[in-house]
Amino acid sequence: MNSAKPAKLYVCGKREAAASLGHPCGRAIVSLRNAGFEPEIETVAWYRALPWTRSGKRDEIRELTGQENVPVLILSDGSAIAGSGRIIKWAKANQT
Ligand SMILES: N[C@@H](CCC(=O)N[C@@H](CS)C(=O)NCC(=O)O)C(=O)O
């Protein structure tokens, strides 16, 4: 159990689309909503195949997590959780 709350969720441009089909960002959004949370959702618009589109928010994600993929959940205590599997696990363990 962690008393910190979801503050911000970084996701890709597809946001919650195709969550039921296994889209990682969509699964993270749905799992947090199902657990009773509604974090600010921030889209990072870039693509692995187009490295020059990576800037700005991606730098923040790299600083916080040491990698550039999303979803990344930022908690109210400033800690970060990277990866849909870890975010879903956190949501289940901390649901309201
Ligand atoms: N195993 C990771 C996969 C994450 C993943 O592939 N995320 C995509 C967006 S849904 C991504 O960051 N792609 C990087 C890119 O397109 O540049 C997870 O489940 O979180």
The ligand as an SDF file (V2000), in Angstrom:
LIG
                    3D

 20 19  0  0  0  0  0  0  0  0999 V2000
    6.1580   -3.3230  -22.4010 N   0  0  0  0  0  0  0  0  0  0  0  0
    5.7950   -1.9320  -22.4040 C   0  0  0  0  0  0  0  0  0  0  0  0
    5.5610   -1.4850  -23.8310 C   0  0  0  0  0  0  0  0  0  0  0  0
    5.3320   -0.0150  -23.8900 C   0  0  0  0  0  0  0  0  0  0  0  0
    5.1860    0.4880  -25.2990 C   0  0  0  0  0  0  0  0  0  0  0  0
    5.4500   -0.1880  -26.3000 O   0  0  0  0  0  0  0  0  0  0  0  0
    4.7590    1.7230  -25.3630 N   0  0  0  0  0  0  0  0  0  0  0  0
    4.6330    2.4120  -26.6220 C   0  0  0  0  0  0  0  0  0  0  0  0
    3.3880    3.2840  -26.6420 C   0  0  0  0  0  0  0  0  0  0  0  0
    1.9120    2.3630  -26.3280 S   0  0  0  0  0  0  0  0  0  0  0  0
    5.8240    3.3080  -26.7900 C   0  0  0  0  0  0  0  0  0  0  0  0
    6.3000    3.8790  -25.8360 O   0  0  0  0  0  0  0  0  0  0  0  0
    6.3110    3.4080  -27.9860 N   0  0  0  0  0  0  0  0  0  0  0  0
    7.4510    4.2370  -28.2130 C   0  0  0  0  0  0  0  0  0  0  0  0
    7.3860    4.9100  -29.5000 C   0  0  0  0  0  0  0  0  0  0  0  0
    6.4410    4.6460  -30.2460 O   0  0  0  0  0  0  0  0  0  0  0  0
    8.2750    5.7230  -29.7350 O   0  0  0  0  0  0  0  0  0  0  0  0
    4.5660   -1.7180  -21.5430 C   0  0  0  0  0  0  0  0  0  0  0  0
    3.7540   -2.6350  -21.4320 O   0  0  0  0  0  0  0  0  0  0  0  0
    4.4120   -0.6360  -20.9780 O   0  0  0  0  0  0  0  0  0  0  0  0
  1  2  1  0
  2  3  1  0
  2 18  1  0
  3  4  1  0
  4  5  1  0
  5  6  2  0
  5  7  1  0
  7  8  1  0
  8  9  1  0
  8 11  1  0
  9 10  1  0
 11 12  2  0
 11 13  1  0
 13 14  1  0
 14 15  1  0
 15 16  2  0
 15 17  1  0
 18 19  2  0
 18 20  1  0
M  END
$$$$
